[in-house]
Amino acid sequence: MDILSAYRELGSYRAAAALCGTTHKTVRRVIERVGRERPEPPPRPRSTDPHRELIALRVKATDGRISAKRLLPIVRAKGYAGSSRHLRRAVAEAKAGWRRERREYRPWNPVPGEHLAIDWGSENGIHIFCAVLAWSRIRFVRFAADETQATTLALLAECFETLGGVPAVVLADRMGCLKGGVVANVVVPAPGYVAFATHYGFRPDFCEAADPESKGIVENLVGYAKRDLLVPAAPITDLAAANRAAVGWCAEVNAAVHSETSAVPDERLVREQTLLGPLPSLRPAPAPTAVRTVDRLRTVRYGSARYSVPGAFIGRKVELVVAGGELLIRDGGQEIARHRLVSPGEMSLDDAHYPKHAAVPSRAIRPRTPAEIVFMGLGPAAGPFLRAAAASGMARLAGEIADIVALEPAYGREALTAALERGLAYRRYRAADLRAILAAGAGVPRHREPGTSLTVSLPAVPVRSLAAYATEAAR
């Protein structure tokens, strides 16, 4: 009873043995004989416990491939003070838990005529469109200058023509040009893509978000095309020549034995074509890249630039289509304007869309004092004279205006108006300058534009004949 009581209080074989004067083995035998279990000691805290969540996140993000050596600096920065050995144990436990929770894979067995996988890749500003017919492994690769919806659908239509038919499903990544929105992780195709799919008779489908493994068949083609076609041909300056090289490359790889199927894709395509849908008799019009509302300035915005539209479409929604470096603006399928694409912040305006040229905006002159009212009544030169005098920084402009008005009774309105025009031409805005012009009278030459003849009106003087200057009388 003493051994049992001592063990119950201390929870250790050796401590109970020392208290009872026996060995720890005797204590263990007594405990086991009476069938009492040893109480579990409380868990000891580990130095890696505060960082367990960080370790699990890094292991999950790297799919269980990160090592404790590479993780050590990260947890050190977060305050970890333990040894690398303890960290290795924590990383091993996290990896074991990740393997138990990681999803299991099952090989995909494609059905003939069922799936076409498409995706975009880019390298050094050049975009590459890739498509793979899943069962026959036929590969289609083309180069493009952008990844817009119009370009994507045009290349997809070309791919259908190359295959000689339409598959039942087109599996795409969640491309922004084909995606209209996402609701509860379900992708809503863009209206232009839906119209295109309806015309060709296939069902649009999208891959899982942030899951490259669900589209590995086309991801492999993107990497293969970059390594074997794009990189050797870089730098690419002519897209037409690059696409001709892409056609030859596709013919080469489709005629070789595929490592996965151990068959030639061209030969499998002959059997798969019988299960593909027929091509439509008419190729659809380019799908709209965007839809915009025409504003009061008779313009629409696209790519942070403005493009003009006829005034009859103000307030209406129009369709924008990008094709070949041009922006086509359509209404109900009819083209209403066409512009060359311009850089962000610039404008492309057509004068035909603005039949009435707007006047240059200016602040109206509103005379208030009696002197200002009389001055503005001197004629059309009064307004420009007043603006020019104000722009010159004349401090006492109101007083000068009153002095100029006072000159009218002495010289007359016509002469004062002519003096205003001359003062405006030579930038003389003070009343003293106009008084000097008026005092000079008609003998002062008039201002003429460059290249015109200068006519000077001289004052009339009395004259007499040459006979009056003779020294001798004429015989």
Backbone torsions as a table, in degrees:
resi	resn	phi	psi	omega
1	MET	NA	-35.8	177.6
2	ASP	-63.1	-41.6	179.6
3	ILE	-64.3	-44.2	-179.6
4	LEU	-63.9	-42.6	-179.7
5	SER	-66.1	-41.8	179.5
6	ALA	-65.2	-40.7	179.8
7	TYR	-67.2	-36.5	179.5
8	ARG	-64.7	-35.1	-178.0
9	GLU	-80.0	-38.6	-172.5
10	LEU	-98.5	-30.4	177.9
11	GLY	73.3	19.8	-178.6
12	SER	-142.4	137.9	178.7
13	TYR	-62.1	-48.9	-174.9
14	ARG	-67.7	-39.5	179.3
15	ALA	-65.7	-41.2	178.0
16	ALA	-66.9	-36.1	178.7
17	ALA	-65.9	-40.7	179.7
18	ALA	-66.3	-35.1	-179.3
19	LEU	-73.1	-33.1	-176.6
20	CYS	-96.5	-2.2	178.3
21	GLY	74.6	36.4	178.6
22	THR	-137.4	-169.1	-179.1
23	THR	-100.1	162.1	-179.5
24	HIS	-68.1	-28.0	178.3
25	LYS	-66.2	-38.5	177.8
26	THR	-64.2	-42.4	178.4
27	VAL	-61.1	-42.7	-179.4
28	ARG	-63.9	-41.9	179.1
29	ARG	-63.2	-41.2	178.9
30	VAL	-63.0	-44.2	-179.0
31	ILE	-64.1	-43.7	-179.0
32	GLU	-68.7	-32.6	-178.1
33	ARG	-68.4	-40.4	-179.8
34	VAL	-80.6	-3.7	175.5
35	GLY	78.0	19.2	178.5
36	ARG	-89.4	133.8	179.9
37	GLU	-82.6	150.3	177.9
38	ARG	-76.9	126.4	179.1
39	PRO	-64.2	140.9	179.8
40	GLU	-72.4	131.3	177.9
41	PRO	-69.7	150.8	178.7
42	PRO	-61.9	143.4	-179.0
43	PRO	-63.9	137.0	179.6
44	ARG	-85.3	134.8	178.9
45	PRO	-66.1	143.9	178.6
46	ARG	-106.8	153.3	178.8
47	SER	-69.2	-18.9	-179.7
48	THR	-90.6	-4.6	-177.4
49	ASP	-60.8	-42.6	179.1
50	PRO	-64.9	-16.7	-176.1
51	HIS	-111.3	13.7	-176.8
52	ARG	-63.1	-40.4	-179.0
53	GLU	-66.5	-41.5	177.9
54	LEU	-62.7	-42.4	179.2
55	ILE	-62.3	-43.2	-180.0
56	ALA	-64.1	-39.6	178.9
57	LEU	-65.0	-41.8	179.6
58	ARG	-68.5	-37.1	177.1
59	VAL	-65.8	-40.7	179.5
60	LYS	-68.2	-40.6	-178.2
61	ALA	-65.8	-30.8	-179.6
62	THR	-99.4	13.1	179.7
63	ASP	56.3	37.9	175.8
64	GLY	75.3	17.3	-176.4
65	ARG	-102.6	-9.3	-178.4
66	ILE	-73.1	145.5	-179.4
67	SER	-101.2	160.2	178.2
68	ALA	-64.9	-28.5	179.0
69	LYS	-64.4	-42.7	179.6
70	ARG	-77.4	-22.9	-179.5
71	LEU	-84.1	-20.5	-176.3
72	LEU	-60.1	-47.6	179.0
73	PRO	-61.8	-29.9	-178.5
74	ILE	-69.4	-46.7	-179.9
75	VAL	-73.9	-27.6	174.4
76	ARG	-62.0	-40.9	179.1
77	ALA	-65.9	-23.5	178.2
78	LYS	-90.5	4.0	175.5
79	GLY	105.6	10.1	179.7
80	TYR	-71.2	129.1	-178.2
81	ALA	-117.5	5.4	-178.9
82	GLY	-81.9	-174.4	-177.6
83	SER	-88.4	164.7	178.1
84	SER	-68.6	-26.7	179.0
85	ARG	-66.6	-44.5	177.6
86	HIS	-64.0	-36.0	178.8
87	LEU	-67.2	-39.2	178.7
88	ARG	-60.5	-39.1	178.0
89	ARG	-65.3	-42.4	-179.9
90	ALA	-65.9	-38.9	178.9
91	VAL	-67.3	-39.6	178.3
92	ALA	-63.1	-41.0	177.5
93	GLU	-65.5	-39.0	179.0
94	ALA	-65.9	-39.1	178.4
95	LYS	-67.0	-38.6	178.3
96	ALA	-63.9	-42.2	177.0
97	GLY	-66.2	-36.0	178.6
98	TRP	-66.1	-37.8	179.5
99	ARG	-66.6	-34.6	178.5
100	ARG	-69.5	-33.4	-177.5
101	GLU	-90.7	-16.5	-175.8
102	ARG	-66.2	144.4	-176.1
103	ARG	-68.9	155.6	177.3
104	GLU	-95.8	147.5	-176.0
105	TYR	-107.9	148.6	174.8
106	ARG	-133.7	131.9	-177.6
107	PRO	-58.6	143.0	178.4
108	TRP	-88.8	124.6	178.2
109	ASN	-104.2	95.5	-175.4
110	PRO	-67.5	150.9	178.5
111	VAL	-100.5	136.6	179.7
112	PRO	-58.0	135.0	178.0
113	GLY	74.3	11.2	-172.3
114	GLU	-97.4	-57.0	-169.5
115	HIS	-119.0	138.7	167.5
116	LEU	-123.6	120.6	-179.4
117	ALA	-99.7	132.4	-178.5
118	ILE	-128.0	153.9	177.7
119	ASP	-165.7	161.7	176.3
120	TRP	-110.1	146.9	170.0
121	GLY	-134.6	163.2	-179.2
122	SER	-144.4	149.7	179.6
123	GLU	-156.2	117.9	177.8
124	ASN	55.8	41.8	176.9
125	GLY	81.7	-2.7	178.6
126	ILE	-102.6	129.9	-179.2
127	HIS	-99.1	139.4	-176.7
128	ILE	-125.7	124.7	-179.5
129	PHE	-97.7	128.6	-177.1
130	CYS	-126.8	140.0	177.0
131	ALA	-142.4	142.4	179.9
132	VAL	-132.6	127.3	171.4
133	LEU	-82.1	115.6	-162.7
134	ALA	-59.7	-43.8	-172.7
135	TRP	-77.4	-49.3	-177.6
136	SER	-83.4	-14.1	-178.4
137	ARG	63.0	32.4	172.9
138	ILE	-71.3	131.9	-177.6
139	ARG	-110.5	137.5	-179.0
140	PHE	-128.3	123.3	-176.4
141	VAL	-134.4	132.7	175.2
142	ARG	-143.2	155.4	177.4
143	PHE	-101.5	152.6	179.5
144	ALA	-151.8	162.7	-179.5
145	ALA	-88.6	-16.3	-179.3
146	ASP	-151.5	177.4	-179.8
147	GLU	-121.6	37.8	180.0
148	THR	-74.0	168.3	-179.3
149	GLN	-64.4	-40.1	-179.9
150	ALA	-62.2	-42.7	179.1
151	THR	-66.4	-42.7	-179.1
152	THR	-62.1	-46.4	-178.2
153	LEU	-69.8	-33.7	176.7
154	ALA	-64.9	-42.0	178.7
155	LEU	-70.9	-33.5	177.3
156	LEU	-67.3	-38.8	175.7
157	ALA	-64.2	-39.9	177.0
158	GLU	-64.0	-36.3	177.6
159	CYS	-63.9	-43.0	178.0
160	PHE	-60.2	-41.9	179.6
161	GLU	-65.7	-36.8	177.6
162	THR	-66.7	-39.2	179.2
163	LEU	-73.1	-23.8	-177.7
164	GLY	81.7	18.1	179.6
165	GLY	179.7	-179.9	-176.6
166	VAL	-120.8	125.3	176.6
167	PRO	-71.7	168.3	-177.6
168	ALA	-74.8	-33.4	-175.8
169	VAL	-134.4	136.7	171.3
170	VAL	-110.5	114.0	-177.9
171	LEU	-97.0	115.7	-177.3
172	ALA	-120.5	157.5	169.7
173	ASP	-70.3	170.4	-179.1
174	ARG	-77.8	66.6	-178.3
175	MET	-69.4	139.1	178.1
176	GLY	-65.0	-28.2	-178.7
177	CYS	-75.7	-22.2	-179.6
178	LEU	-106.7	-7.9	-174.9
179	LYS	-100.4	123.7	177.1
180	GLY	-89.3	-24.5	-179.7
181	GLY	170.5	172.5	179.6
182	VAL	-132.7	125.5	178.8
183	VAL	-125.9	116.0	179.7
184	ALA	53.7	43.4	179.4
185	ASN	67.9	12.0	175.7
186	VAL	-104.2	124.1	-176.3
187	VAL	-81.3	132.3	174.8
188	VAL	-100.2	116.4	-179.0
189	PRO	-64.5	152.5	177.2
190	ALA	-66.9	150.4	-178.2
191	PRO	-57.3	-39.4	178.4
192	GLY	-63.9	-37.6	178.4
193	TYR	-68.8	-37.2	177.9
194	VAL	-63.9	-43.7	178.5
195	ALA	-63.3	-38.7	178.3
196	PHE	-65.2	-44.7	179.9
197	ALA	-64.8	-37.3	178.0
198	THR	-65.3	-39.2	-179.3
199	HIS	-65.2	-41.1	-177.6
200	TYR	-89.3	-17.7	175.4
201	GLY	83.7	39.7	174.7
202	PHE	-125.7	165.7	179.4
203	ARG	-103.3	121.5	178.2
204	PRO	-76.1	137.4	178.3
205	ASP	-137.8	156.2	-175.8
206	PHE	-130.5	148.9	179.5
207	CYS	-74.2	168.2	176.1
208	GLU	-69.8	145.3	-178.6
209	ALA	-68.1	138.5	176.6
210	ALA	52.8	41.8	-177.9
211	ASP	-139.1	79.6	-178.1
212	PRO	-64.9	-18.7	-179.0
213	GLU	-68.4	-23.5	-179.7
214	SER	-77.5	-7.1	178.7
215	LYS	-133.5	34.1	-177.1
216	GLY	-61.8	-27.3	-176.8
217	ILE	-64.8	-36.0	179.3
218	VAL	-92.1	-26.3	175.7
219	GLU	-63.1	-39.0	177.1
220	ASN	-62.5	-38.2	179.4
221	LEU	-67.1	-38.7	179.1
222	VAL	-60.9	-48.2	178.3
223	GLY	-63.7	-39.9	179.3
224	TYR	-63.8	-43.3	-179.5
225	ALA	-66.6	-36.9	177.6
226	LYS	-64.6	-46.3	-176.2
227	ARG	-70.5	-41.6	-169.6
228	ASP	-97.4	-17.1	-176.2
229	LEU	-123.1	-49.9	-173.0
230	LEU	-75.3	-48.4	-176.5
231	VAL	-64.3	-45.4	178.2
232	PRO	-63.3	-29.3	-177.4
233	ALA	-88.8	-5.8	-176.9
234	ALA	-68.0	149.1	-5.1
235	PRO	-81.9	143.7	-178.9
236	ILE	-95.7	121.3	178.7
237	THR	-113.8	-20.3	-178.6
238	ASP	-121.8	109.4	-177.9
239	LEU	-67.6	-34.6	179.9
240	ALA	-62.9	-45.4	177.9
241	ALA	-66.0	-37.5	178.9
242	ALA	-65.3	-37.3	178.9
243	ASN	-71.3	-31.8	174.0
244	ARG	-64.8	-39.6	175.7
245	ALA	-65.9	-34.8	178.6
246	ALA	-66.6	-37.0	177.3
247	VAL	-62.8	-44.8	177.8
248	GLY	-64.0	-37.5	179.2
249	TRP	-66.0	-42.0	178.5
250	CYS	-62.8	-40.9	178.4
251	ALA	-63.3	-34.0	-179.8
252	GLU	-70.5	-49.3	-176.0
253	VAL	-73.4	-29.0	179.1
254	ASN	-76.6	-15.1	177.8
255	ALA	-94.6	-3.9	179.4
256	ALA	-98.0	160.1	-179.6
257	VAL	-70.3	128.9	179.3
258	HIS	-79.7	136.5	-175.5
259	SER	-67.9	-28.0	-177.4
260	GLU	-83.2	-44.2	-175.7
261	THR	-94.1	-12.5	-176.6
262	SER	54.2	36.2	178.5
263	ALA	-143.5	163.5	178.8
264	VAL	-86.2	123.4	-178.3
265	PRO	-57.6	-36.9	179.6
266	ASP	-61.4	-38.2	-179.6
267	GLU	-71.4	-36.7	177.6
268	ARG	-70.4	-30.1	178.9
269	LEU	-64.4	-33.4	179.6
270	VAL	-60.2	-38.5	178.4
271	ARG	-77.2	-32.8	-177.1
272	GLU	-76.9	-25.3	-177.5
273	GLN	-61.1	-27.9	179.7
274	THR	-68.5	-17.0	-179.5
275	LEU	-103.4	-3.4	178.0
276	LEU	-80.8	151.0	176.7
277	GLY	-70.3	156.6	-178.9
278	PRO	-73.5	151.2	175.3
279	LEU	-76.3	142.2	177.4
280	PRO	-67.4	155.2	-178.0
281	SER	-72.0	-27.7	-178.9
282	LEU	-118.2	139.1	176.0
283	ARG	-82.4	134.1	-175.6
284	PRO	-69.8	156.1	174.8
285	ALA	-67.3	154.0	179.6
286	PRO	-55.3	132.8	179.6
287	ALA	-70.6	145.7	-179.3
288	PRO	-64.2	133.7	176.8
289	THR	-74.1	-35.0	-179.5
290	ALA	-158.5	165.2	176.6
291	VAL	-124.1	129.2	-178.5
292	ARG	-132.2	158.5	175.5
293	THR	-102.5	130.5	-179.3
294	VAL	-72.1	127.1	-177.9
295	ASP	-88.4	-177.0	-176.8
296	ARG	-69.4	-18.6	176.4
297	LEU	-82.3	5.4	-178.3
298	ARG	62.3	39.0	-179.8
299	THR	-134.6	160.8	170.7
300	VAL	-125.8	150.3	179.5
301	ARG	-102.4	133.0	174.9
302	TYR	-149.1	127.6	-179.1
303	GLY	60.3	37.6	180.0
304	SER	61.7	25.4	175.1
305	ALA	-129.0	161.0	-178.8
306	ARG	-112.5	142.1	179.0
307	TYR	-133.0	135.7	-174.5
308	SER	-81.4	154.1	-178.3
309	VAL	-138.7	147.6	175.5
310	PRO	-53.9	147.6	-174.6
311	GLY	-65.2	-20.4	-179.1
312	ALA	-66.6	-13.0	-175.6
313	PHE	-105.2	14.8	178.7
314	ILE	-62.1	129.9	179.3
315	GLY	85.0	-2.0	-178.9
316	ARG	-104.0	154.8	178.1
317	LYS	-86.3	133.3	179.6
318	VAL	-125.9	159.0	-179.5
319	GLU	-100.7	137.5	178.6
320	LEU	-110.4	130.0	179.9
321	VAL	-128.0	126.3	177.2
322	VAL	-98.4	122.8	-179.0
323	ALA	-148.7	120.9	173.8
324	GLY	59.5	40.9	179.2
325	GLY	76.5	10.4	179.1
326	GLU	-123.5	154.5	176.2
327	LEU	-110.0	115.8	177.8
328	LEU	-98.0	128.7	179.0
329	ILE	-108.8	120.9	-174.5
330	ARG	-124.1	153.2	174.5
331	ASP	-134.0	113.8	-178.0
332	GLY	63.1	32.0	-179.6
333	GLY	86.3	-9.1	179.9
334	GLN	-98.1	133.1	179.9
335	GLU	-74.7	128.2	180.0
336	ILE	-114.7	-16.1	178.5
337	ALA	-161.0	155.4	179.1
338	ARG	-145.6	130.9	-178.1
339	HIS	-136.6	152.4	167.7
340	ARG	-76.4	140.3	179.3
341	LEU	-64.3	135.7	179.8
342	VAL	-118.0	168.1	-177.4
343	SER	-73.7	157.8	177.1
344	PRO	-56.9	137.7	-179.1
345	GLY	90.8	-10.9	-179.8
346	GLU	-97.2	174.0	-179.8
347	MET	-132.0	144.6	172.9
348	SER	-120.9	106.1	-175.0
349	LEU	-115.3	137.7	176.1
350	ASP	-104.9	124.2	-178.3
351	ASP	-61.0	-26.2	180.0
352	ALA	-67.0	-21.1	178.7
353	HIS	-82.1	-8.0	179.8
354	TYR	-129.8	77.3	-177.2
355	PRO	-63.4	-32.5	179.3
356	LYS	-103.3	111.4	-178.7
357	HIS	-73.5	126.3	-178.2
358	ALA	-71.3	141.9	178.0
359	ALA	-70.3	155.5	178.8
360	VAL	-67.8	126.5	-177.7
361	PRO	-65.3	137.9	178.5
362	SER	-150.1	153.4	178.5
363	ARG	-79.8	133.0	-177.7
364	ALA	-70.4	147.9	176.3
365	ILE	-92.6	123.7	-178.2
366	ARG	-123.1	93.5	179.0
367	PRO	-67.6	142.4	-177.8
368	ARG	-123.3	-47.9	-178.4
369	THR	-76.7	159.1	177.9
370	PRO	-58.0	-39.9	179.4
371	ALA	-63.1	-41.6	179.1
372	GLU	-65.3	-38.2	179.8
373	ILE	-65.3	-42.7	178.9
374	VAL	-67.3	-39.7	-179.3
375	PHE	-62.7	-44.6	-178.8
376	MET	-67.8	-17.9	176.9
377	GLY	-85.0	2.0	-179.2
378	LEU	-73.4	-16.3	178.7
379	GLY	138.6	-177.3	-177.0
380	PRO	-65.6	-19.9	-179.8
381	ALA	-78.5	-13.4	-175.7
382	ALA	-66.0	-43.8	-179.2
383	GLY	-62.5	-54.3	177.0
384	PRO	-58.3	-36.5	178.6
385	PHE	-62.1	-44.4	-179.4
386	LEU	-63.9	-43.3	179.9
387	ARG	-65.0	-43.9	-179.4
388	ALA	-65.6	-38.8	179.1
389	ALA	-65.8	-39.4	177.6
390	ALA	-66.6	-39.1	-179.7
391	ALA	-67.5	-25.4	179.8
392	SER	-75.7	-9.1	178.0
393	GLY	85.3	26.8	180.0
394	MET	-67.4	119.5	-175.1
395	ALA	-73.9	-38.1	-175.2
396	ARG	-105.3	52.9	-175.2
397	LEU	-69.5	-40.3	-178.8
398	ALA	-61.9	-42.0	178.5
399	GLY	-66.5	-38.2	178.3
400	GLU	-64.3	-38.5	178.5
401	ILE	-62.5	-42.4	179.0
402	ALA	-65.2	-37.9	178.6
403	ASP	-68.4	-36.4	178.6
404	ILE	-66.6	-41.1	178.4
405	VAL	-62.6	-32.7	-179.4
406	ALA	-69.5	-13.7	179.3
407	LEU	-79.0	-16.4	-174.5
408	GLU	-64.7	-44.2	-179.4
409	PRO	-60.8	-30.1	-176.9
410	ALA	-83.3	-35.5	-172.9
411	TYR	-113.6	-16.0	-178.8
412	GLY	92.7	156.7	-176.6
413	ARG	-67.9	-41.9	-176.1
414	GLU	-62.7	-45.2	179.9
415	ALA	-67.3	-37.9	179.9
416	LEU	-67.6	-37.4	177.2
417	THR	-64.1	-42.0	177.0
418	ALA	-63.3	-36.8	177.9
419	ALA	-67.7	-35.9	175.6
420	LEU	-61.8	-44.0	179.7
421	GLU	-62.8	-41.2	179.7
422	ARG	-69.0	-41.1	177.3
423	GLY	-63.3	-36.5	177.3
424	LEU	-66.7	-38.9	-178.9
425	ALA	-66.8	-36.7	-176.7
426	TYR	-104.9	10.7	175.9
427	ARG	57.9	50.8	174.9
428	ARG	-118.8	107.4	-168.3
429	TYR	-112.2	-1.7	-178.0
430	ARG	-87.8	157.4	179.3
431	ALA	-64.3	-33.0	178.2
432	ALA	-64.9	-36.6	178.0
433	ASP	-65.3	-43.1	179.9
434	LEU	-67.9	-34.8	178.3
435	ARG	-64.9	-38.5	177.8
436	ALA	-67.1	-38.2	177.5
437	ILE	-64.2	-42.6	179.8
438	LEU	-66.9	-35.6	180.0
439	ALA	-68.8	-31.1	179.2
440	ALA	-67.6	-28.2	176.1
441	GLY	72.5	-148.7	-175.2
442	ALA	-78.5	-9.5	-178.3
443	GLY	-74.8	-11.6	179.7
444	VAL	-79.7	129.8	-179.4
445	PRO	-65.1	146.2	179.6
446	ARG	-83.7	151.1	178.7
447	HIS	-73.3	130.2	178.5
448	ARG	-125.6	149.6	176.3
449	GLU	-68.9	151.3	179.3
450	PRO	-57.7	137.0	178.3
451	GLY	95.3	-7.6	178.6
452	THR	-100.6	157.8	-178.6
453	SER	-72.3	144.2	-178.8
454	LEU	-100.4	118.9	179.5
455	THR	-111.1	125.6	-177.7
456	VAL	-112.8	127.4	177.0
457	SER	-96.7	112.7	-179.0
458	LEU	-92.5	150.2	179.1
459	PRO	-69.2	146.1	178.9
460	ALA	-77.1	132.5	179.9
461	VAL	-125.9	153.6	176.7
462	PRO	-67.9	142.0	-179.0
463	VAL	-127.1	160.7	173.1
464	ARG	-140.3	165.5	-173.4
465	SER	-75.1	165.9	178.5
466	LEU	-67.1	-23.0	-178.8
467	ALA	-63.5	-24.5	-179.1
468	ALA	-70.8	-14.7	-180.0
469	TYR	-99.7	2.8	-178.5
470	ALA	-72.2	141.8	179.0
471	THR	-88.2	-24.2	178.7
472	GLU	-120.3	152.2	178.5
473	ALA	-69.7	141.9	-178.3
474	ALA	-72.5	137.7	179.2
475	ARG	-98.2	NA	NA
